Amino acid sequence: MSVTILVGGQWGDEGKGKVIDLLADGVDMVVRSQGGNNAGHTVVSEGREFRFQLIPSGILYPQVTCVIGHGMVVDPGAFLRELDTLRSQGISTDNLFISDRAHMVMPYHPALDKLGEHQRGDDRLGTTARGIGPCYEDKVRRIGFRIGDLQKPLFMAKKLAFVLRLKNETLTRLYDHDPFDEKAILDEYMGYAERLDRYIRDIYPVVQGALAQNRRILLEGAQGVMLDIDLGTYPYVTSSAPTAGGSLTGSGIPPSRIDRTVGVFKAYATRVGYGPFPTELTDSLGEYLREHGGEYGTVTGRARRTGWFDANVARYSVNTNGIDSIVVTKLDVLSGLDPLRIAVAYDSKGEAWDHPIANISHYKHCEPQYVEMPGWTESLRDCRRFEDLPANAQAYVTRLEELCAASVDVISVGPDRQHTIVRRPIV
Ligand code: IMP
């Protein structure tokens, strides 16, 4: 029996797609538990590039059952577009299920997302504008639509009449926006219902059946711990829990069944959108990392903010998620930089911190305390064993290991599957 949780340890975009792809080959089921099409995972497999937003990347393996768990929010139009793209690339989607309990992004959600951002002005969050926050808001407010509602047209119509009255009132009165048309939404969503029907399932027996048969399950996280609604830099966070805890509630798998929690960390740090980022580099070094690391968002194409590895964040992720195995990605991007810096503490108004600060206004006075490490100039692309890495790259990884108090088991030195050093297998 083996259930593995995989989480992003920083602000998302750690390169989880590649890691999930590596692990998916050795499992029977991949489940996504939170987020929606705000996520973007890129997988390069045998020279072909695949982009995922909602569908677990395990779909590339025909033997793997892929589950969109009930903790996710699903935009049905985006889901169908992703499905069509995968099919056109020759990928079978026969083993894919969407939980009937997953919430649905409705057409007014992206509109409210954008209007809400506009209203916040300078204090905007920099969301992906996919309607993720407004959809989760409705879930918690108990006026959300679930995927299973598509199979109940009368219920859907009755509920839409009620919910749309509330939404249109907000849209027209607060935002001076045109109202949404009830019939147009119903027609659009009932059209989706037909195509989605074969994928919609009560995933409880699917997941519990796999657990009962001791199948190997991978819980695929999206975003990262620092974007967690509770643990992250609130309010500059996403609206779900991209943590080990979130992957349990979003899949219905109990903590007692978890064998391993894997954290994926980039060898430096990036963030998209606004909010605290203590080790950010706004100079030519930051630009170097952005250009060499190809740090542009998969979903929105936005330039990512870049900075040094922050061990305060990494330790916090390790401790709050119970990460016992670390994957370091993009180590190759650091080739040519000397010296390298790692933040090991913060100083905020003379007070020492070893973990992220809850009060975000304190970040204005937060000075990261760095250790310096010597860099290396060699390309790492052809390294396949830890011993192949230049001594300074080995020392850098060992330092990360010590600072995080968890073992670095896999190191990625390039985008392709083969650009990987496996020190210890993780599933
Ligand atoms: P939302 O999830 O679209 O509401 O965006 C909230 C914040 O999370 C913004 O700063 C986004 O840039 C960030 N975010 C959401 N999804 C991702 C992701 O997959 N990778 C990195 N940042 C993300």
Residues whose N, C-alpha, C, O or C-beta is under 5 A from the ligand:
A	BS01	IMP	W11 G12 D13 N38 A39 G40 L125 G126 T127 T128 A129 R130 I132 G133 Q223 L227 V237 T238 S239 V272 G273 Y274
